Amino acid sequence: MPESDHPAADNDAPAEPTAPVEQVAPALALTPTQERNLALLRRSDEPMVFDEGFVADLLADAHEAVAALSERLGGERLWVSKGFLAAVHGCEAKHLQPDEFHWTAANAAGFVAHKAIELALNWRGEPSPLDVVDEALARLADQADQRGAFVGGLSDGDWAELRSRAVDRTTKFLQDFPPIPRSAQPVLEASAKWRPPGSIEFSGKVDLVIGKPAGKESRLLIVDFKSGNRAHHHRDDLRFYALVQTLRQSVPPRKLVTYYLDYAESEAEDVTEGVLQAALARAIGGIERHVELTVEGRPPEKRPGVSCRWCPLREDCVEGKAFLHDERDDV
């Protein structure tokens, strides 16, 4: 965020102890869109503390279930992520296919925008979207990985297209998302991992985490940025991250927010015992399905859906073709 827009850009300005983590100075003029989103992000004055017995039981249940599944895996190392769970709970036939992901200007724009927003939050002075996007592109092109090779090898036209898409998303965030004070300790691209004994590891990365710890009080606000339309798995993605945070810290976050850049709207959910139990059941169920498919030889079940549009199996999949045909008829 620009320092001129930061209520807490001055490090000497103390935060009120009873104020919400997302404190915004009264003198700061917010747009109606920022005001609307801020109302969903604020925490109440009443501290939110989960029952210690519940957290201990959740951790014990997770340890027990993962240990049993590790034995069934026969020592195979398994990394469980939101993408893994979305895949295995979707079409099992597609889940078993090798990952054929390819970088394009469209799918790389989100990553570039995330990097640009990270730079903007820590920029000296007031950043323009063009400046932070150009800096993000330059940094990514220097990286020795697939993303760096993709950005560094773009033609002038493809580079301009990628830059335009990333500037659009970065601008929408800076203009519509409420300013974040430094006292809230915002972290972009925040990762969390949990590895109990055995061969299974939980791993999550979320776009933005806001809030600083305070004993056993739940203060963390977790935000994921999305472009395009809503999808049912967006909430599941955030619930999984909340589960990982809880397992590694024994303190659940307080709220989960999916922020849709194109609509400038937030979809928020309070973290509850039920949310965490559902997230654990979904994670364990997904691992069990994977074990059945890859180790125990269960035939995969085809589940046609929107992902059939880009599935590598679609040319030979009767169910997928039927779904896409019906979808075209509906349109």
C-alpha positions in Angstrom: 0.0 0.0 0.0 1.2 3.6 -0.6 2.7 5.1 2.5 0.6 8.2 2.0 -2.5 6.0 2.3 -1.2 4.2 5.4 -2.8 5.1 8.7 0.1 3.5 10.5 2.9 4.4 8.1 4.5 6.3 10.9 6.0 3.6 13.1 5.8 6.0 16.1 2.0 6.0 15.9 0.7 3.6 18.6 -2.2 1.3 17.8 -5.1 1.3 20.2 -5.1 -2.0 22.2 -8.8 -2.5 21.9 -9.1 -1.5 18.2 -9.5 -4.1 15.5 -6.4 -5.3 13.9 -7.4 -3.7 10.7 -7.5 -0.2 12.3 -7.9 2.6 9.8 -7.4 6.2 10.9 -10.6 8.3 11.0 -8.9 11.0 8.9 -8.4 8.7 6.0 -11.1 9.1 3.3 -12.1 5.6 2.2 -14.2 4.9 -0.9 -17.6 3.2 -0.4 -16.1 0.0 -1.8 -13.2 0.1 0.8 -15.7 0.8 3.6 -17.9 -2.1 2.6 -14.9 -4.5 2.5 -13.4 -3.1 5.7 -16.7 -3.9 7.6 -16.2 -7.6 6.7 -12.6 -7.6 7.8 -12.8 -6.0 11.2 -12.7 -8.1 14.3 -15.1 -7.6 17.2 -14.0 -6.1 20.5 -14.8 -9.4 22.2 -11.6 -11.6 22.2 -12.0 -14.9 20.2 -10.5 -17.8 22.0 -11.0 -21.5 21.1 -11.5 -24.1 23.7 -8.1 -25.8 24.5 -9.7 -29.2 24.7 -11.2 -28.8 21.2 -7.8 -27.8 19.7 -6.0 -30.7 21.5 -8.6 -33.2 20.2 -8.4 -31.9 16.7 -4.6 -32.2 16.8 -4.9 -35.8 18.2 -7.4 -36.8 15.6 -5.2 -35.4 12.8 -2.1 -37.3 14.2 -4.0 -40.6 14.4 -5.6 -40.4 11.0 -2.4 -39.3 9.2 -0.4 -42.1 10.9 -2.8 -44.7 9.7 -2.8 -43.4 6.2 1.0 -43.2 6.2 1.2 -46.9 6.9 -1.2 -47.6 4.0 1.0 -45.5 1.7 3.9 -47.9 2.4 6.4 -45.1 2.9 5.5 -43.0 -0.1 6.1 -39.3 0.5 2.9 -37.3 0.0 2.5 -33.5 0.0 -1.1 -32.5 0.7 -2.1 -29.0 -0.6 -5.3 -27.3 -1.6 -4.6 -28.1 -5.2 -4.1 -31.8 -4.3 -7.4 -31.9 -2.4 -9.3 -30.1 -5.1 -8.0 -32.6 -7.7 -8.7 -35.8 -5.7 -12.2 -34.6 -4.7 -12.9 -33.7 -8.3 -12.5 -36.1 -11.2 -10.4 -39.0 -10.0 -9.3 -40.0 -13.5 -7.9 -36.5 -14.1 -6.2 -36.6 -10.6 -4.2 -39.6 -11.7 -2.9 -37.9 -14.9 0.5 -36.2 -14.9 0.4 -32.4 -14.4 0.6 -30.8 -17.8 0.5 -27.2 -16.6 1.9 -24.6 -19.0 2.5 -20.9 -18.3 0.5 -18.4 -20.4 0.0 -14.6 -20.2 -3.4 -15.3 -18.7 -2.4 -17.7 -15.9 0.9 -15.9 -15.1 -0.9 -12.5 -14.6 -2.2 -13.5 -11.1 1.3 -14.5 -9.9 2.8 -11.2 -11.3 0.0 -9.2 -9.7 0.6 -10.9 -6.3 4.3 -10.1 -6.5 3.5 -6.5 -7.5 1.1 -6.2 -4.5 3.7 -7.5 -2.2 6.1 -4.9 -3.4 3.5 -2.2 -3.1 2.8 -3.0 0.5 6.5 -2.4 1.3 7.2 0.4 -1.3 8.9 3.6 -0.2 6.7 6.5 -1.1 3.5 6.1 -3.2 3.8 3.3 -5.8 2.0 3.3 -9.1 0.6 0.0 -10.4 2.8 0.3 -13.5 6.0 0.8 -11.4 5.4 -2.2 -9.1 4.3 -4.5 -11.9 7.4 -3.6 -13.9 9.6 -4.3 -10.9 7.8 -7.6 -10.3 8.3 -8.6 -13.9 12.0 -7.7 -13.8 12.5 -9.7 -10.6 10.6 -12.8 -11.9 12.6 -12.8 -15.1 15.8 -13.1 -13.1 14.6 -16.2 -11.2 16.2 -19.5 -12.2 12.9 -21.4 -12.4 10.1 -22.1 -14.8 8.4 -18.8 -14.1 11.6 -16.9 -14.7 12.2 -18.8 -18.0 8.7 -18.0 -19.1 8.8 -14.3 -18.3 12.3 -13.8 -19.6 11.5 -15.6 -22.9 8.3 -13.6 -23.7 8.0 -11.8 -27.0 7.3 -8.1 -26.9 3.6 -8.7 -27.6 3.2 -11.4 -25.0 5.2 -9.3 -22.4 2.8 -6.4 -23.1 -0.2 -8.6 -22.7 1.0 -10.0 -19.4 1.9 -6.6 -18.1 -1.5 -5.2 -19.0 -3.3 -8.1 -17.2 -1.1 -7.7 -14.1 -1.5 -3.9 -14.0 -5.3 -4.3 -14.2 -5.4 -6.7 -11.1 -2.8 -4.6 -9.1 -4.8 -1.4 -9.7 -8.0 -3.0 -8.6 -6.4 -4.1 -5.4 -4.8 -0.8 -4.6 -8.0 1.1 -5.3 -10.6 -1.1 -3.8 -9.1 -3.1 -1.0 -9.0 -1.2 2.3 -5.5 0.1 3.3 -3.6 -2.1 5.7 -1.7 -0.5 8.6 1.8 -1.7 9.2 0.9 -2.4 12.8 -1.3 -5.3 11.5 1.8 -7.0 10.2 0.5 -8.0 6.8 2.4 -10.9 5.1 2.0 -11.7 1.4 2.4 -15.2 0.0 2.3 -16.6 3.5 3.2 -20.3 3.7 2.4 -22.8 6.5 3.4 -26.4 6.9 2.6 -29.3 9.2 4.5 -32.5 9.2 3.6 -35.1 11.8 5.5 -38.4 12.2 5.0 -40.5 9.0 5.3 -39.8 5.3 2.5 -37.1 4.9 3.0 -33.4 5.0 0.3 -30.7 4.9 1.4 -27.5 3.0 -0.5 -24.3 2.3 0.2 -20.9 0.9 -2.2 -18.0 1.0 -2.1 -14.6 -0.6 -2.4 -12.4 2.5 -2.3 -12.9 6.3 -3.1 -10.0 8.6 -2.7 -9.8 12.3 -0.2 -10.4 15.1 -0.4 -13.1 17.7 -1.7 -12.4 21.2 -1.5 -15.5 23.4 -4.2 -18.0 22.6 -6.5 -15.4 21.1 -7.5 -16.0 17.5 -6.5 -12.9 15.6 -5.2 -13.9 12.2 -7.2 -12.8 9.2 -6.6 -14.9 6.1 -7.3 -13.5 2.6 -7.1 -15.1 -0.8 -7.3 -13.0 -4.0 -9.2 -14.4 -6.9 -9.9 -13.1 -10.4 -12.8 -14.3 -12.4 -15.9 -15.9 -11.0 -16.7 -17.6 -7.7 -16.2 -21.3 -7.3 -17.2 -23.6 -4.4 -13.7 -24.8 -3.8 -12.5 -21.3 -2.9 -13.9 -21.6 0.5 -12.5 -25.2 0.9 -9.1 -23.8 0.0 -9.2 -21.3 2.8 -10.5 -23.8 5.3 -7.6 -26.1 4.5 -5.2 -23.2 5.2 -7.0 -22.5 8.5 -6.6 -26.2 9.4 -2.8 -26.1 8.7 -2.4 -22.9 10.7 -4.3 -24.5 13.6 -2.3 -27.8 13.5 1.1 -26.0 13.5 0.3 -23.2 16.0 -2.5 -24.7 18.1 -4.3 -21.3 17.7 -6.9 -21.1 14.9 -7.2 -18.0 12.7 -10.4 -15.9 13.3 -11.7 -15.3 9.8 -11.3 -16.4 6.2 -11.9 -14.0 3.3 -11.9 -14.6 -0.4 -11.5 -11.3 -2.2 -12.7 -11.1 -5.8 -10.7 -8.5 -7.6 -13.0 -8.1 -10.6 -16.0 -7.6 -8.4 -14.3 -5.7 -5.6 -16.2 -7.9 -3.2 -15.2 -10.0 -0.2 -16.8 -13.3 0.9 -16.0 -13.9 4.5 -16.4 -16.8 6.9 -15.8 -16.9 10.6 -13.6 -19.8 11.7 -15.5 -22.2 14.0 -15.0 -25.6 15.4 -17.3 -27.0 12.7 -15.2 -25.3 10.0 -12.0 -26.9 11.3 -13.6 -30.3 11.7 -15.0 -30.2 8.2 -11.5 -29.2 6.8 -9.8 -32.1 8.6 -12.5 -34.6 7.4 -12.0 -33.3 3.8 -8.2 -33.5 4.0 -8.3 -37.1 5.5 -10.9 -38.2 3.0 -8.9 -36.8 0.1 -5.7 -38.6 1.3 -7.7 -41.9 1.7 -9.0 -41.6 -1.9 -5.5 -41.1 -3.1 -4.3 -44.2 -1.2 -7.1 -46.3 -2.6 -6.4 -45.1 -6.2 -2.6 -45.3 -6.2 -1.7 -48.1 -3.7 -4.8 -50.2 -3.4 -5.9 -50.3 -7.0 -9.4 -48.9 -6.9 -10.6 -47.8 -10.3 -11.0 -44.0 -10.6 -14.4 -42.5 -10.7 -15.0 -39.9 -13.4 -16.7 -36.7 -12.2 -17.5 -34.4 -15.1 -17.4 -30.7 -14.4 -16.1 -27.3 -15.5 -12.5 -28.7 -15.5 -13.5 -30.9 -18.4 -12.9 -27.8 -20.7 -9.1 -28.1 -20.2 -8.7 -31.8 -19.2 -6.1 -33.7 -21.3 -8.5 -36.7 -21.3 -11.5 -34.9 -22.8 -11.0 -36.2 -26.3 -11.5 -39.9 -25.2 -13.8 -39.3 -22.2 -17.4 -40.1 -22.9 -18.6 -38.6 -19.7 -16.6 -35.4 -20.2 -17.8 -35.0 -23.8 -21.4 -35.4 -22.7 -21.0 -32.8 -20.0 -19.4 -30.3 -22.4 -22.2 -31.0 -25.0 -24.9 -30.3 -22.4 -23.1 -27.2 -21.2 -23.0 -25.8 -24.7 -26.8 -26.6 -25.1 -27.4 -24.7 -21.8 -25.5 -21.7 -23.0 
